Amino acid sequence: MSKQVENIAEVIDSLKAMGVEIDNPEFQRMLKAQALVIIQSAKNLAPKDSGDLAKSIGFITGKDKDNKTKVLIGLRKEYYNNYLGPMFEYGTVARIQEKTGRYTGIIEPRPFMRPALDQNAGKVTDGIINGVDKILAKLAKKNNLIYK
């Protein structure tokens, strides 16, 4: 017997009531595919005089199994100068080394992560909505729900 459902919220509620896992690996793969545009944009906007800072931008995957409904984008720790990211993004005040008194300068803000997110938010949101819709339609069909 099939049940007629009208919108995404009803599909989610119906699937959860049946015990169907919605936050599955396919969902996370879809999120990552949609978020790639943000990573590419951030890499293009990252300061070029900062060594491998642009290369360090990517998915933070250490918590993937706990975060199936989100993806984390940031500066990956395996790159030697990933600590520079926040300095370039937000800038610094004048820095003077305590032991030597040496002045090491000011870094003016040169944001790259926030602009990458802002420039691509609409496109990524639309892609996620379409992706969720496809995944839910597939799960609904598999579980005898009539959706769309």
N, C-alpha and C positions, 0 to 999 in steps of 0.2 A: 504494500500500500504506500502511495506517495503522498507527501504533504506539500501544499502550495505555499511558497514563501515569497514575499514581495521585495524586500530590500536587504542590504548587507547586514544590518543589525539583526534582522529576523533569522538570516542564514546562520550567523555566528551563534545566536542563542539556541537555535535548533540543533546545530552540530555539537555544541557544548553539552546540551541536554542528553545527547546520544553518547557522550563520552569520546567524541572525536577530538584528537589533538590538532589544534589549529596552528599553534606556534611550532611548526616543524622545520626541518632543515631546508625544505623547498622555499618556505617563507623567507628565511634568512638569506638564501641565495638570491631571491628576487630583490630584497632590500639592498644587498651589496651591488647587484647589477645596476640598480637605479642610482646608487650613491657614487658610482665610479666617476661620473661627470664632475662632482664636487672635488674629488681627489685630483683629477686632471687640471681643473681650473686652479686649485691651490698651488699645484706644482708650477704652473705657468706664472702665477703671481708672486711666488716666493722670491726673495732677493737672490740674485744670481751670484753675488759676491760672498756667499755664506757657505762655501764648501758644498757638502752633500745634503744641505737642508731640504731641498726640493725632493731628493730621492727618499728622504726619511718619511715623507708624507704618505700615509696609507691607512689600511684598516688595522685597528688594534684588535687582535684576535684572541688574546689570552683568556678572555671571558666569554667567548662565543657560546659555549654550552649553557651558560647561565643567562645569556641575553639573546634569546632566539627572536625576540620581537624588536630588536634594534641593532644598529651597527655603530661602532665607534670609529671615528676618523681622527687621526692625530699624528703626532711625530713619534715614530717607532724608535724604541730604545737601542736597537742594534747599530744605529748610526752614531758616530763619535760626537757630532755637534748638535744633536737634537735639542739640547738644552737652550740653544740660541733662539729657537722658535718663539717662545714667549717674549724674549727681548726684542725681536724684530716686530712681532705683532703689536705689542703694547708700548715699546720704547723703555728707556731706563732713565733714571736720574744720574747726575754726575757720580762717578764711582771712583773712590780713592782706596787703594789697598792699605789695610791697617798696618801691616808690618813695615812696609817700605815707604808708605806715603805717596806712592806713585799714582798719578792721575791717569785713569784708564778711559776717560771720556764719557760721552753721552751717546746713546743710540736713540735716534728719532724713531717714532713709530712708523712702521712700514707694513701695515696689515695685509695679510694674504689669506688667512683661514676664514675670517668673517666675511670678507668680500666674496670669496668663492662660494660660501653657503648662500649669501644673499642673492648673488647673481643666478643661482641655479635652483633656488627653493621651489619656485612654481613648477618648473619642469620635473623635478624629482618628486614633488607631491603628486602631480598628475600621473606619473609613471607608477608610483606606489599604489595609488587608488586603482588604476587599471590592473596592476599585478595582483592585488588583493582580490579584486573582483574575479579574475581568472582562476585563482587558486580556490576561492570559495565555490565558484561554479563547478569546478572539478570535484571538490569534496562533496558538494550537494548531490551531484549526479551519482557519485559512488555510493552515497548513503540514502538514495531514493527520495531526495527532495527535489521538487520542481522549482527551479530558479531561473528566471529570464525566459 
